[in-house]
Amino acid sequence: MIFRPAEFRFPDVKERLYPETPDLPWHLEIGFGDGRFWTQQVQAEPANYLGVEISGVSLLKAEKKLRDAGIQNAILTKLHAEPLVQGVIPEGGLDRIYVNFPDPWPKHEHNRLLQVPFFELVSGRLKDGGEIWFTTDHEEYFQFALEQARQTELYELTQCEPPAAALQTKYALKWQDLGFDVYHVRFRAIKHKHIAPYQVFTEDDMPHSILVAGASPALTEFEKSVYRYGQRTVILLDVFRNLRNDGYVFLAHIEEEHLTQEVLVQVTPREDGTTLVKTAKFGSPLITEGVKLAVRSVTEYLKARGYQVTHTAY
Ligand SMILES: C[S@@+](CC[C@H](N)C(=O)[O-])C[C@H]1O[C@@H](n2cnc3c(N)ncnc32)[C@H](O)[C@@H]1O
């Protein structure tokens, strides 16, 4: 089953996500590609499965594979692994994490998934004794990951044979056909670092502001505008006229840590003469701090063009 990010709770619980099989362990696969790993691994060790991918094409392929295999207790989602782990997974929630043949980034190792911040984050989301099973053909990334995990002093490492299913993934077969070796290690969490959940707000906290239009409220031209707030950036990419209510819709791009979202911010004139600025539900954005800042940015944009701000809730 595919879950849109907004369908999760932040954090969520296994009992809600897998009501039919709450007693099974909970396994997460990061970067599941076409999904074939889990169709085989589940036969060796049944578990509730959560898969996270950034590729929409992979998401659809994997969903079909799992459906054809008749696997019911599997949830797939399209997101970066980090906000999913930090936001959705409760402390001590996971029994295991699989990472099979992740992108090795040979020239840009800062992009690699398996490094100190990741090991720290997941140590708190794994149960005591929970493990990360890492399989790769890339010896340099393998050594790098061992070193990064050791630095944290949160794991016991065991190098051993990979599970049979990890040798049958699309990339496993590709690299083995080319004669590459395969490396496997299990990182067993023995200590847990507490990292606060990724903060996602509910619809009750929908950020908004109320403005009063000045003497010349109509926007006749648009300037792409960048707003920086510490680690977060909002770019107002475009604005469209709303023909239904004589308002506007801004297209905002938001970057915050590992999460990037495009959201629509509506500017709607109301009967009492005020103007309401709020995030549109369209696209089910995750209501994060960055989304609040997008509403703030649109409010600032309008303020600079003659609107007066009478109320803000962001
Ligand atoms: C080299 S492929 C391996 C796919 C699959 N595991 C296999 O063995 O065939 C790496 C996958 O990781 C996904 N990926 C990369 N970074 C990711 C991230 N931060 N979160 C989730 N998935 C990611 C990519 O979209 C890609 O499908």
PDBQT file of the ligand as one rigid body, heavy atoms in Angstrom, charges set to zero:
ROOT
HETATM    1  C1  LIG A 401      21.510   1.987  -6.434  1.00  0.00    +0.000 C 
HETATM    2  S1  LIG A 401      19.808   1.968  -6.079  1.00  0.00    +0.000 S 
HETATM    3  C2  LIG A 401      19.544   0.417  -5.254  1.00  0.00    +0.000 C 
HETATM    4  C3  LIG A 401      18.102  -0.046  -5.320  1.00  0.00    +0.000 C 
HETATM    5  C4  LIG A 401      17.803  -1.396  -4.633  1.00  0.00    +0.000 C 
HETATM    6  N1  LIG A 401      18.078  -1.353  -3.217  1.00  0.00    +0.000 N 
HETATM    7  C5  LIG A 401      18.576  -2.512  -5.284  1.00  0.00    +0.000 C 
HETATM    8  O1  LIG A 401      19.453  -3.081  -4.612  1.00  0.00    +0.000 OA
HETATM    9  O2  LIG A 401      18.289  -2.818  -6.454  1.00  0.00    +0.000 OA
HETATM   10  C6  LIG A 401      19.671   3.145  -4.737  1.00  0.00    +0.000 C 
HETATM   11  C7  LIG A 401      18.214   3.557  -4.468  1.00  0.00    +0.000 C 
HETATM   12  O3  LIG A 401      18.161   4.379  -3.314  1.00  0.00    +0.000 OA
HETATM   13  C8  LIG A 401      17.215   5.423  -3.536  1.00  0.00    +0.000 C 
HETATM   14  N2  LIG A 401      17.604   6.520  -2.629  1.00  0.00    +0.000 N 
HETATM   15  C9  LIG A 401      18.678   7.328  -2.721  1.00  0.00    +0.000 A 
HETATM   16  N3  LIG A 401      18.736   8.183  -1.687  1.00  0.00    +0.000 NA
HETATM   17  C10 LIG A 401      17.656   7.911  -0.905  1.00  0.00    +0.000 A 
HETATM   18  C11 LIG A 401      17.136   8.468   0.305  1.00  0.00    +0.000 A 
HETATM   19  N4  LIG A 401      17.757   9.487   0.928  1.00  0.00    +0.000 N 
HETATM   20  N5  LIG A 401      16.011   7.952   0.815  1.00  0.00    +0.000 NA
HETATM   21  C12 LIG A 401      15.372   6.935   0.190  1.00  0.00    +0.000 A 
HETATM   22  N6  LIG A 401      15.803   6.370  -0.959  1.00  0.00    +0.000 NA
HETATM   23  C13 LIG A 401      16.924   6.851  -1.502  1.00  0.00    +0.000 A 
HETATM   24  C14 LIG A 401      17.367   5.728  -5.011  1.00  0.00    +0.000 C 
HETATM   25  O4  LIG A 401      16.207   6.333  -5.550  1.00  0.00    +0.000 OA
HETATM   26  C15 LIG A 401      17.604   4.341  -5.607  1.00  0.00    +0.000 C 
HETATM   27  O5  LIG A 401      16.393   3.705  -5.997  1.00  0.00    +0.000 OA
ENDROOT
TORSDOF 0
